[in-house]
């Protein structure tokens, strides 16, 4: 496999804009482990091998268990996630697949039971950011450990 081109050097300003989004999320107070779960789940849906490899490694380095990583794609059937994590994962799926049914009011209410308005916006920004990274990696032909 070969990367189509290095998007970082092809357009450094675009890369810096994405890094600013990452910086915003990291400074927001969002739990870093939850952010990794969001990244992994969106990357599973989008089929981004590069991001899956990166973020499962990052999650392990933060102390995430193998069990929770292995079962993330089936989080609804696995008893290993908190209600707060479940709400964030469900929102991740809805926003990643936004064209299918949007974000239903019932889901919004479930998420808001755990996150205030500011945190809700942060979640949306986190989900949008990983979806953007997925699309960049897939479009440029990135694959695990290519950089």
C-alpha positions as CSV (number, residue, x, y, z in Angstrom):
1,X,0.0,0.0,0.0
2,X,1.1,3.5,-0.7
3,X,-0.2,6.8,0.7
4,X,-1.6,8.9,-2.1
5,X,0.1,12.0,-0.8
6,X,1.1,13.7,2.5
7,X,-1.8,16.0,3.2
8,X,0.2,17.6,6.1
9,X,2.8,19.0,3.7
10,X,0.5,19.4,0.7
11,X,-1.6,21.9,2.7
12,X,0.0,22.8,6.1
13,X,-2.7,25.4,6.9
14,X,-5.5,22.8,6.6
15,X,-3.5,20.5,8.9
16,X,-3.0,23.3,11.4
17,X,-6.8,24.0,11.3
18,X,-7.5,20.3,12.2
19,X,-4.9,20.5,15.0
20,X,-6.7,23.6,16.4
21,X,-9.9,21.5,16.6
22,X,-8.0,18.8,18.4
23,X,-6.6,21.4,20.8
24,X,-10.0,22.8,21.5
25,X,-11.3,19.3,22.4
26,X,-8.3,18.5,24.6
27,X,-8.7,21.8,26.5
28,X,-12.4,21.4,26.8
29,X,-12.4,19.2,29.9
30,X,-13.9,16.2,27.9
31,X,-12.7,13.0,29.5
32,X,-9.7,11.8,27.3
33,X,-10.7,8.2,27.7
34,X,-14.3,9.0,26.5
35,X,-12.8,11.0,23.6
36,X,-10.8,7.9,22.6
37,X,-14.0,5.7,22.7
38,X,-15.7,8.3,20.5
39,X,-12.8,8.3,18.1
40,X,-12.8,4.5,17.9
41,X,-16.5,4.1,17.4
42,X,-16.7,6.7,14.7
43,X,-13.7,5.2,13.0
44,X,-15.3,1.7,13.1
45,X,-18.4,3.1,11.4
46,X,-16.4,5.0,8.8
47,X,-14.0,2.1,8.2
48,X,-10.8,4.1,8.9
49,X,-8.1,1.6,9.5
50,X,-5.5,4.3,10.2
51,X,-7.5,5.9,12.9
52,X,-8.6,2.6,14.4
53,X,-5.0,1.6,14.8
54,X,-4.0,4.9,16.2
55,X,-6.8,5.4,18.7
56,X,-7.0,1.8,20.0
57,X,-3.2,2.2,20.8
58,X,-3.8,5.6,22.4
59,X,-6.7,4.1,24.5
60,X,-4.6,1.2,25.7
61,X,-1.8,3.6,26.7
62,X,-4.4,5.5,28.8
63,X,-5.3,2.3,30.6
64,X,-8.4,1.3,28.6
65,X,-9.1,-2.5,28.9
66,X,-8.9,-4.9,26.0
67,X,-12.4,-6.1,26.8
68,X,-13.9,-2.6,26.4
69,X,-12.0,-2.0,23.2
70,X,-12.9,-5.4,21.7
71,X,-16.6,-4.9,22.5
72,X,-17.0,-1.3,21.5
73,X,-18.7,-2.1,18.2
74,X,-21.3,-4.0,20.3
75,X,-21.5,-1.6,23.2
76,X,-25.3,-1.9,23.4
77,X,-25.0,-5.6,24.3
78,X,-21.9,-5.3,26.6
79,X,-22.3,-4.4,30.3
80,X,-18.9,-2.7,30.4
81,X,-19.9,0.9,29.6
82,X,-21.4,3.6,31.9
83,X,-24.7,5.2,31.1
84,X,-22.8,8.4,30.3
85,X,-20.5,6.6,27.9
86,X,-23.5,4.9,26.3
87,X,-25.2,8.3,25.7
88,X,-22.0,9.6,24.1
89,X,-21.5,6.5,22.0
90,X,-25.1,6.6,20.8
91,X,-24.7,10.3,19.9
92,X,-21.5,9.4,18.1
93,X,-23.3,6.9,15.9
94,X,-26.2,9.3,15.2
95,X,-23.9,12.2,14.2
96,X,-21.6,10.0,12.2
97,X,-24.7,8.6,10.3
98,X,-26.5,12.0,10.4
99,X,-28.2,11.4,7.0
100,X,-30.1,8.3,8.3
101,X,-32.2,9.9,11.0
102,X,-30.6,13.0,12.3
103,X,-30.4,13.2,16.1
104,X,-33.8,12.2,17.5
105,X,-35.2,14.2,20.4
106,X,-35.1,11.1,22.7
107,X,-31.4,10.7,22.1
108,X,-30.8,14.4,22.7
109,X,-32.6,14.0,26.0
110,X,-30.6,10.9,27.0
111,X,-27.3,12.7,26.3
112,X,-28.5,15.9,28.1
113,X,-29.1,13.8,31.2
114,X,-25.3,13.4,31.5
115,X,-23.9,16.5,29.7
116,X,-24.9,20.2,30.0
117,X,-25.3,22.4,26.9
118,X,-21.7,23.4,26.8
119,X,-20.6,19.7,27.1
120,X,-23.1,18.7,24.4
121,X,-21.5,21.2,22.0
122,X,-18.1,19.8,22.9
123,X,-19.3,16.3,22.2
124,X,-20.6,17.4,18.8
125,X,-17.2,19.1,18.1
126,X,-15.4,15.9,19.1
127,X,-17.5,13.7,16.9
128,X,-17.2,16.1,14.0
129,X,-13.4,16.3,14.5
130,X,-12.9,12.5,14.3
131,X,-15.2,12.2,11.4
132,X,-13.1,14.9,9.6
133,X,-9.9,13.0,10.4
134,X,-11.4,9.8,9.1
135,X,-12.4,11.4,5.9
136,X,-8.9,12.9,5.4
137,X,-7.1,9.6,6.2
138,X,-9.4,7.6,3.9
139,X,-9.3,10.1,1.1
140,X,-5.5,10.4,1.1
141,X,-5.0,6.6,1.3
142,X,-3.5,6.4,4.8
143,X,-3.2,3.0,6.4
144,X,-2.0,1.8,9.8
145,X,1.5,3.0,10.8
146,X,2.1,4.7,7.4
147,X,3.6,7.8,9.1
